[in-house]
Amino acid sequence: MTRNRVLAGGAVLALFVSLPSAAAAHPSEAHEDVKPRAEVFFDDFSGSELDRSKWQVEVTGENFGTVNNEQQAYVDSPETIYIDHDGGTGAQNGALALHPRFKQGFQAPDGGTYDFVSGRVKTEDKYEFTYGSYSARIKLPENATASGLWPAFWSLGTSINEGEPWPACGEVDVMEHVGEPWTSSAMHGPEYNGNTPITHQQNFEGKDPADWHTYRVDWTPEGFTFFLDDTQTYQVTKAEFDANGWTWVFDDPQFMILNFALGGQYPQGVNGVTEPYPGLPQESVDKVKAGTARYLVDWVKVEQ
């Protein structure tokens, strides 16, 4: 979900197309022969504020540039990034809240003007990893019904700032949501980006999208397997990449990102909205203005 590209988190046209994989169509069976993993990163947001030893904040116009025609500026503010200890959220301890706000005419440090501000945090330079299982327990905003609101949990290759810009660095979208009754997973690399064919829609079969859910991906040298609440939803193997002539760029470290975007190319490609903002209808704008649209994260974990 960064990516100077046609669409983020899986292109709209490609969103309903996924690589043929028998594993993707069937719920996962128990991992009977998998060795136990050790927890190597964990944050349950139990402190009074964001733990800056684990996360850094991205700021539009300082260390981040707007992509995908998104309508928000990311800011480092307790208005948009804070820890909520209200027991009513359903979080086990505290919850990280990414909370967009309506700020008409807000000017970013680079001079760009936006009507919304929001939050984006990442583990780059704090915690980076190669292979393992990474997951987050998440509650989607506005009962998962606010079209054009675009929260995400994903990872990027550390080489993005080391001479291999997107998409050569590799990107893994564990969870993206644009206000529809589904979430999507996707992967991006040199020959498969923007309209990537490596994407899958997860439809919450038998579950309420508005509830807390755990989104996870298991990453090995052989491929990636995606899960919702321990039920397998999608699998992609390195062998499939090789068979399609695609470059595998997933043997190097990645870092995790949590962000809450508003509008832009991906939501617009799904909902077709052009006014009052691309991909962001008035009813969703009203929810942001009312202060009710929040993306909550109970915890984030990496196991190896």
ROTILO-747818 format. One record per residue (C-alpha): x, y, z. Coordinates in steps of 0.5 Angstrom, whole numbers, padded with zeros to 4 digits, always signed. Layout:
N
XYZ...
//
This chain:
304
+0000+0000+0000+0005+0005-0002+0008+0005-0008+0008+0010-0014+0003+0005-0018-0004+0005-0021-0007+0002-0015-0005+0000-0008-0006-0006-0005-0008-0010-0011-0010-0007-0017-0018-0006-0017-0018-0010-0024-0014-0015-0021-0017-0015-0014-0022-0021-0016-0016-0025-0019-0011-0029-0016-0006-0035-0018-0009-0042-0018-0007-0045-0012-0011-0051-0009-0009-0048-0002-0012-0042-0003-0019-0045-0004-0019-0049+0002-0019-0047+0010-0012-0049+0013-0011-0055+0016-0007-0055+0023+0000-0054+0022+0002-0061+0024+0010-0062+0022+0011-0054+0023+0017-0053+0029+0014-0048+0034+0016-0041+0033+0019-0036+0038+0016-0029+0039+0022-0024+0037+0017-0018+0036+0011-0016+0040+0008-0010+0042+0001-0010+0045+0001-0002+0046+0000-0002+0053+0004+0004+0055+0001+0011+0055+0004+0013+0048+0007+0010+0042+0013+0006+0043+0018+0010+0039+0024+0004+0040+0019+0000+0036+0016+0005+0031+0017+0011+0027+0012+0016+0025+0012+0018+0017+0010+0025+0016+0008+0027+0009+0013+0032+0006+0018+0030+0011+0020+0023+0010+0014+0021+0006+0011+0023-0001+0004+0022-0003+0002+0016-0007-0004+0013-0010-0008+0020-0010-0009+0019-0003-0013+0025+0000-0009+0025+0007-0003+0028+0010+0001+0024+0015+0002+0028+0021+0006+0026+0028+0000+0028+0032-0003+0026+0039-0009+0027+0035-0008+0022+0029-0004+0017+0033-0005+0015+0040-0006+0009+0045-0013+0008+0047-0014+0005+0054-0021+0005+0054-0024-0002+0056-0030-0001+0052-0025-0002+0045-0025-0010+0046-0017-0009+0046-0013-0014+0051-0009-0008+0054-0009-0002+0050-0010-0001+0043-0006+0003+0038-0011+0008+0035-0010+0011+0028-0015+0017+0027-0016+0021+0021-0019+0028+0022-0022+0033+0018-0017+0039+0017-0019+0043+0011-0013+0047+0007-0008+0043+0012-0001+0045+0009+0004+0040+0009+0012+0041+0010+0013+0041+0003+0007+0046+0001+0002+0041-0001-0005+0042+0001-0010+0037+0004-0017+0037+0007-0015+0031+0012-0009+0029+0016-0008+0021+0019-0003+0017+0022+0002+0012+0019+0008+0008+0023+0013+0003+0021+0018-0001+0024+0024+0001+0019+0031+0002+0023+0027-0001+0029+0025-0008+0027+0027-0011+0021+0026-0019+0019+0027-0024+0014+0022-0030+0014+0017-0032+0020+0010-0031+0022+0008-0024+0023+0001-0022+0025-0004-0016+0028-0010-0016+0032-0015-0011+0028-0021-0008+0029-0023-0004+0022-0026+0003+0022-0034+0005+0022-0036-0003+0023-0033-0004+0016-0038+0000+0012-0035+0007+0011-0033+0007+0003-0027+0010+0001-0023+0009+0008-0017+0005+0007-0013+0002+0013-0008-0003+0012-0003-0008+0015+0003-0009+0011+0011-0010+0010+0016-0007+0005+0023-0009+0003+0029-0005+0007+0032-0004+0000+0027+0001-0002+0032+0006+0001+0038+0002-0001+0038+0003-0008+0032-0001-0010+0026+0003-0010+0019+0000-0010+0017-0005-0013+0024-0008-0014+0024-0008-0006+0018-0013-0005+0012-0011-0002+0007-0016+0002+0000-0013+0003-0003-0017+0009-0009-0013+0010-0012-0008+0006-0020-0005+0007-0023+0000+0003-0030+0000+0007-0033-0006+0003-0035-0013+0007-0028-0016+0005-0021-0015+0006-0015-0016+0001-0008-0019+0001-0003-0018-0005+0004-0018-0007+0008-0013-0011+0015-0014-0014+0019-0012-0021+0014-0016-0026+0008-0016-0022+0006-0009-0019+0000-0004-0019-0005-0009-0023-0002-0015-0020-0004-0022-0021-0002-0024-0014-0008-0022-0010-0014-0025-0006-0020-0022-0003-0022-0025+0003-0030-0025+0005-0031-0026+0012-0035-0033+0011-0039-0034+0017-0036-0028+0021-0037-0021+0022-0032-0016+0019-0033-0011+0024-0031-0015+0030-0024-0016+0032-0020-0021+0027-0013-0023+0027-0009-0022+0020-0003-0026+0019+0002-0028+0014+0007-0034+0014+0013-0033+0010+0018-0038+0008+0024-0039+0003+0018-0043-0001+0013-0038-0001+0007-0034+0003+0001-0036+0007-0004-0032+0009-0009-0033+0015-0015-0030+0018-0016-0032+0025-0012-0038+0024-0016-0040+0018-0012-0040+0011-0015-0035+0006-0009-0035+0001-0002-0038-0001+0003-0036-0006+0009-0041-0007+0016-0039-0010+0015-0044-0015+0009-0041-0018+0013-0034-0019+0018-0038-0023+0013-0042-0027+0011-0035-0029+0018-0032-0030+0017-0027-0024+0023-0025-0020+0023-0027-0013+0025-0021-0009+0023-0024-0002+0029-0027+0001+0031-0020+0004+0029-0016+0010+0022-0013+0011+0019-0008+0016+0012-0007+0018+0007-0001+0017+0001+0001+0020-0003+0006+0016-0010+0009+0015-0011+0013+0008-0017+0016+0006-0019+0016-0002-0015+0015-0007-0014+0011-0013-0015+0004-0010-0022+0006-0007-0024+0010-0013-0023+0004-0017-0028+0000-0013-0033+0005-0011-0033+0009-0017-0033+0016-0013-0031+0022-0016-0034+0027-0011-0033+0031-0006-0026+0027-0006-0023+0021-0011-0025+0015-0008-0028+0018-0002-0036+0019-0002-0039+0025+0003-0042+0020+0008-0035+0018+0009-0033+0025+0010-0038+0026+0015-0036+0020+0019-0029+0023+0019-0031+0030+0021-0035+0027+0026-0029+0024+0029-0032+0017+0029-0027+0014+0024-0022+0010+0028-0017+0004+0026-0015+0000+0032-0010-0005+0033-0009-0009+0039-0002-0012+0038+0003-0014+0033+0007-0020+0033+0013-0023+0029+0015-0030+0031+0021-0034+0028
//
